[in-house]
Amino acid sequence: MNRPQQLILAASIALAVAAPSATAAAALEASNPFAKQSSLPLNYPAFDKIKDEHFLPAYAAGMREQLREVDLIANSKAAPTFDNTIVAMERSGQLLGRVSAVFSNLQTANTNDRLDAVDREMSPKLAAHNDAIYLNPKLFQRVKTLHDKRDSLKLDAESKHLLERVYKEFVRAGANLPEADKQKLKAYNGEIASLQSEFSQRVLKEANASALIVNTREELAGMSDAEIAAAATEAEKRGQKGKFAIAIVNTSSQPALATLTNRATRERLMAASLNRGSRGGEFDARELVLRLAKLRAERAALLGYPNYAAYSQELETAKNPAAVNKLLGELAGPAVNNAKKEAAEIQKVIDAEKGNFQIASWDWPIYQDKVRAAKYNFDENQLRPYFELNRVLVDGVFFAATKEFGITFKERKDLPVYDPDVRVFDVFDHDGKQLAIFLFDPYARGNKQGGAWMNEYVSQSHLLNRRPVVGNHQNIPKPPAGEPTLLTYDEVRTMFHEFGHALHGMFSNVKYPHFSGTSVPRDFVEYPSQVNEMWAIWPEVLANYAKHHKTGAAMPKELLDKVVASKKFNQGYMTTEYLAASLIDQRWHQLAPGQIPTDVLAFEAKALKDAGVDFAPVPPRYRTTYFSHSMNGGYSAGYYAYLWSEKLDADTVEWFKQNGGLSRKNGDHFRKTLLSRGGTADAMDLFRNFRGRDPIIEPLLERRGLTGN
């Protein structure tokens, strides 16, 4: 996934990285590394100089400076012009932009108690800062004056689109509300920001607190010696020397369920995962969820929308909840039917083994592998020796990008990093000129949010003469010292996925920072990254990286053939768990203020039942109480975006196949018409420019094995 940075003003008032004004520099001590622009290449952050104590004063100075800049724009005696109003706003907030970009990224990838405290303190203050700009009546009047005569301003297409977008965002932020309602809105915004921050922090702490502790090696039967050693090390870190700990990852299903042969341990592990945030104690999230749902619904109503989903989806490509509900509803029945067929196949294996139990959620991962082995004579663990981390990155991900776009990579060791495992690469364009800097942060840590994401430390902009600095993050378990990092197929696919986001950021070729890189609708942002997944098993690419970590022997063709043949395997499960989470997200955010329930778990259960996806062996990918995508503001009412984007992705993959696959010609077309354009035009217009027509759903149905239901 692409984790949206928690930058101020929703990128409307640009928080661009640019040279600080004299006032900003004077407002912050020179010893603070944010007081001036980084002198490192491409303004790469000086991680070795940035300390926890630097953030609060830099935030304070950055907010003061931007308010001064905005005040000058709003109170200018000159008649409003595009340059002295809209462009001036795009240039504002340089100091605040620097500190926000670094902080939001570190607080997700490498947090600690002090950074969490900064987040709690700053979230409501930043929301208030946001309001001070969006609800400035003089500033809005200048924007409105320009918007009213936009057709006569003779603006280029990108500039006109910027003016229209800025105006719309002011209106959506409450600029047209009467004063009393503006005060209500400010209160909503501040409390929502605080609750989102608290929810995010509780999810991480609850995951750490929910690790499964076992006493004996026998309870870990099925795990490899290396995995058991890692569990022993994890337990020792937690003060449980002599025991074993299985850390909990972000999703409901846990990786160890695919290998543990002790059913009681599997059941305990799944219970620990599913009960997160709803088992009482200091990290329980249920009251937070109810309060967030109520505040979001009331805020949407104040702004004139029937519910939060209607407000949120207005600027997405879906446009409204009806379109989202239609897509999810059309797929729910076929997906669950497929999942039930898959469950029946698993039950046959259980019965044949005289298991004497009915399939449960904690059984699915290990038994699906047995079914796969029987169907395709294929066990996913056969792949891992061929998926060594560095080879996948350099000879797979980078190799495909070079073939498709002509870009090249060179690792450098001279730039500071926030963790020793982070790697840094210069990225060069096909003409040899530097395009970007890329950071790669692969391993899980206790102070790192779960999941995988891309972020930006510096966003591209011709206006500000900036080139991108972007990062990819995963949560791959780090092996014991001296052991190779061997990946699952899902981890390989995720590497290609996240690098698709990175390409979107690195290829950005826009004037205004507002539109840079992945600054596109949420239900479009996953599309380029999903397309990039196709190269993971493209024969030419896979042959280049899938080599045995000990012998260097290529993955046998028959094994690859089995991978390809089994691509539709388990799609019922995967689609159902995703749809269940998406439907939970929609149900919470399609509530009117008077419809907020009192029991989180009962509401969730009813939502799943009403949608026809309450199939116990397939739990939602995320339950409400640890559903960070939905509750912390990043993908609120927008988790459907992955499936919406996949419709575009599946159609695009067909285009690549029809036009010769992995080639510079195809890559250059994709880059020119779509990847480089950021948010400079309507997202679906960009798709049409690339594809030559509207998307069709048939390739998605075929991919997910949903055509025969």
Buried (B, 14 or more C-beta within 10 A) or exposed (E): BBBBBBBBBBBBBBBBBBEBBEEBBEBBEEEBBBBBBBEBBBBBBBBEBBEBEBBBBBBBBBBBBBBBBBBEBBEBEEEBBBEBBBBBBBBBBBBBBBBBBBBBBBBBBBBEEEBBEBBBBBBBBBBBBBBBBBBBEEBBEBBBEBBEEBEEEEBEEBBBBBBEBBBBBBBBBBBBBEEEEBEBBBBBBBBBBBBBBBBBBBBBBBBBBBBBBBEEEEBBEBBEEBBBBBBBBBBBEBEBEEBBBBBBBBBBBBBBBBBBEBBEBBBBBBBBBBBBBBBEEEBBBBEBBBBBBBBBBBBBBBBEBBBBBBBBBEBBBBBEBEBBBEBBEEBBBBBBBBBBEBBEBBBEBBEEEEBEEEBBBBBBBBBBBBBBBEEBEBEBBBBBBBBBBBBBBBBBBBBBBBBBBBBBBEEEEEBBBBBEEBBBBBBBBBEEEEBBBBBBBBBBBBBBBBBBBBBBBBBBBBBBEBBBBBBBBBBBBBBEEEEBBBBBBEBBBBBBBBBBBBBBBBBBBBBBBBBBBBBBBBBBBBBBBBBBBBBBBBEEBBBBBBBBBEEEEBBEEEBBEBBEEBEEBBBBBBBBBBBBBBBBBBBBBBBBBEEBBEEBBEBBEBBBEEBBBBBEBBBBBBBBBBBBBBBBBBBBBBBBBBBBBBBBBBBBBBBBEEEEBBEBEBBBBBBBBBBBBBBBBBBBEBBBBBBEEEBEBEBBBEBBBBEEB
